[in-house]
Amino acid sequence: MKASRFAALALAIATLATPARSQIARVEIHPVPTYTVSTTDFLLGKKDGKRDTIAGELRLPSTTSGRLPAVILMHGGSGMGSQNDDWAQHLNGLGVATFILDSFTGRGLENSEGPGAVSVTSRIVDAYRALEVLAKHPRIDADRIAVMGFSHGGWSALYSSLKRFVRTHGPADGREFAAHIVLYPGCFQNYQEGDDVTGKPIRIFHGGADDQLPAEPCREYAARLRTAGKDVVYTEYAGAHHAFDIRILKQPVKQPQAPTLIRCRIEEGANGQMLDAVTRQPFTFSNPCIARGRTLAYDADAHASVLKAVSDFVTTGLKAK
């Protein structure tokens, strides 16, 4: 990446919002070298995709000295926004460092839709590369780095737990995330070896009324993992829509023409191809399962509940403070 491109990327992250300075001791912008691959190449374990440099904003809280636990925050399909700042401030107040990872700006993208959009699987690579960067930081405890994602980013944060993906695309030293915290991800695709996860804690939070990425497949996936003895907790908020934790959506936003995957079930077939589980044809966004119309809406009760649940988890699971 040219210096001018990285400077613009760093500025975009730094000016996302003004953090609550009373709980921030230091803010740093770090480049994250990564690569962009197609879903098929990712699944085949290929690493020869386009080389990119993205960036993340590291916030070190002032509440604690010594090495800190950290959470990598992975934005949704609309890119960086107020949600990332809100969660960073909340986690910083608990004594947890945050690394807001921007997967789009460094690639010249604004969102996850349209030509050239970055895939969920490429963003799994981004998560692993960010883990490598943070693990080397002198103020971060490399054994207490979790990943937390929302929607498109939650999808990536969830499946970064697969042992197969850690082996093929993860950090060179085999390092794993300490935990995976995900809000309203997609769970309707079955990857080969998809139930063979690292065993680190997984916490999934979903809205029962989500008409963009359905809750039912996540409920089923969590149940399978629990049956296999994994540390997985699934929490569903009845009546909550997609993006239920984003406060600026207090007036619901209805998008009648937006594509949704609520009827889709997808499976990994031979040679890294993702197939429609019903038709057994290669999956594309012209498949019959694609529906139209979605609602994005804040839910104060669900938001309060997820804030408490995440707070309790990071305080105990990451030994914050």
Secondary structure, DSSP 8 states (H G I E B T S, - for coil): --HHHHHHHHHHHHTS----GGGEEEEEEEEEEEEE--HHHHHTT---SEEEEEEEEEEEESS--SSEEEEEEE--TT-S-HHHHHHHHHHHHTT-EEEEEESSGGGT-SSSSSTT---HHHHHHHHHHHHHHHHT-TTEEEEEEEEEEETHHHHHHHHTTBHHHHHHHS-TT----S-EEEES----EE-TTTT-B--S-EEEEEETT-SSS-SHHHHHHHHHHHHTT--EEEEEETT--BTTT-GGGSS-EEEEEEEE-TT--EEE-GGG-EEETTT-SB--TTSTT-EEEEEE---HHHHHHHHHHHHHHHHHHS---
